[in-house]
Amino acid sequence: MKPLVWIMGPDEKINDQVTGFLLLLLILLLLFSSKILTLQSDLGEAPCSEPLFVQVDGDVRNPGVYPFCSTPTVQDLIENAGGLKQRGAFLHVPIGWNVSSGARVVFTFDGQNTNINQSQMSPFHKLTLGIPLSLNKESEEGLTAIPGIGPSLAKAIVEERARRGGFRNLEELMDIPGIGPKVYARIRYHLVIS
């Protein structure tokens, strides 16, 4: 009786290479998944369902837009932005200071003190983060950041807002020529009354 000899063909070599690659990919995926779970348990908290976004700018080490699960304190903003550039400066916090989602907080050092100024993020930043724009406060230019609103429609909205003394509800937009049910359905999620 002759011994069995298995001769591997070129297709079988390719199959072995593919199998090896898939096995390596699976191992890397398992390692990556365990690392993510470890990071989440190290943080000690689950991600928020509706984060509040604040843009931190000025004399901080890492300016940027940061998410928070609750209204941040001034210290939270500074820590997330990597700290102030000028350590030891007196920090002047306005009385009754509060921040909301879509705010832009700028820290400025004047030589002795670090002052805090608050404004709003650009409409583009807000829409990118899913923060609706205020129909009664947004500028004509800002309204053009909404898909479906061009310069002429934005101008008509601002003129109608001035004529009415502000909108009381979003449906009033459909009184403006050029905003029918289809356009309204497309833009209403990007706007709020405030």
Residue pairs with C-beta under 8 A, 6 or more apart in sequence:
40 46
45 69
48 67
48 68
48 69
51 67
51 68
51 69
51 101
52 67
52 68
52 69
52 70
52 71
52 72
52 100
52 101
53 65
53 66
53 67
53 68
53 101
53 102
53 121
53 129
53 131
54 65
54 66
54 68
54 72
54 77
54 99
54 101
54 103
54 104
54 105
55 63
55 64
55 65
55 66
55 103
55 104
55 105
55 121
55 125
56 63
56 64
56 65
56 66
56 77
56 78
56 80
56 81
56 105
56 107
57 63
57 104
57 105
57 106
57 107
58 106
58 107
58 108
58 117
59 84
59 85
59 86
59 107
59 108
59 109
59 114
60 78
60 81
60 82
60 83
60 84
60 85
60 107
61 81
61 82
61 83
61 84
61 85
62 81
62 82
63 81
64 81
65 121
65 125
65 129
66 72
66 77
66 80
66 81
68 76
68 80
71 98
71 99
71 100
72 80
72 99
74 91
74 93
74 97
74 116
77 99
77 105
78 84
78 107
81 107
84 91
84 107
84 109
84 114
85 109
86 109
86 114
89 109
89 112
89 113
89 114
90 112
90 113
90 114
91 113
91 114
91 116
92 113
92 114
92 115
92 116
93 116
94 116
97 116
97 118
99 105
99 118
101 131
102 120
102 121
102 126
102 129
102 131
103 118
103 119
103 120
103 121
104 118
104 119
104 120
104 121
105 116
105 117
105 118
106 116
106 117
106 118
106 119
107 114
107 115
107 116
108 114
108 115
108 117
109 115
120 126
121 129
121 131
122 142
122 145
123 133
123 138
123 139
123 141
123 142
123 143
123 145
123 146
124 145
126 132
126 133
126 145
127 133
127 145
127 146
127 190
132 189
132 190
132 191
132 192
133 142
133 143
133 145
133 146
133 190
133 191
133 192
134 191
134 192
134 193
134 194
135 157
135 161
135 167
135 170
135 173
135 191
135 192
135 193
135 194
136 161
136 166
136 167
136 193
136 194
137 194
139 158
140 151
140 154
140 155
140 157
140 158
141 154
143 149
143 153
143 154
143 157
143 158
144 150
144 151
144 154
146 187
146 190
146 191
147 186
147 187
147 190
148 183
148 186
148 187
149 157
149 187
152 178
153 176
153 178
153 179
156 176
156 177
156 178
157 173
157 176
160 167
160 172
160 175
160 176
161 167
164 172
167 173
167 193
168 193
169 193
170 184
170 188
170 191
170 192
170 193
171 184
173 179
173 184
173 187
173 188
173 191
174 180
174 181
174 184
179 187
